């Protein structure tokens, strides 16, 4: 299936692979997606939408088996405080629904912050912009496509 995200990567001549999986609307967790695409959850990155008090909306891309460190994201983004946006605001802001959010070809060009652990892998998995399809891509190519800044923005789940 062609998505805006895959079209962007093709336009940029970036190599990637699409991997489809069966969607369970009751379990959209990154851990569940990781099992379905046969990759460790630490290699499947989820995109979260946040809003800072100074700089507004930004996207945080973190491993599926971690939680976003809001204080670390605030420091990296130049905000004093950052919160996740309410679920009802995700689609109007990004053009994507929960379980299909990606920084690739987002509705607006928001700042993107990726967890530095992304660099540990040859390939990562991110949403293709729709539920049921993941993009497998080299981290450097992903960062180039979204023009992301890197830093430690996640912590292990408690």
Helices and strands as residue ranges (DSSP letters): H 4-11, E 17-20, H 30-36, G 41-43, E 45-52, E 56-63, E 66-68, H 70-77, E 82-84, H 87-94, E 111-115, G 116-120, E 124-127, E 133-137, H 139-146, E 149-151, E 154-156
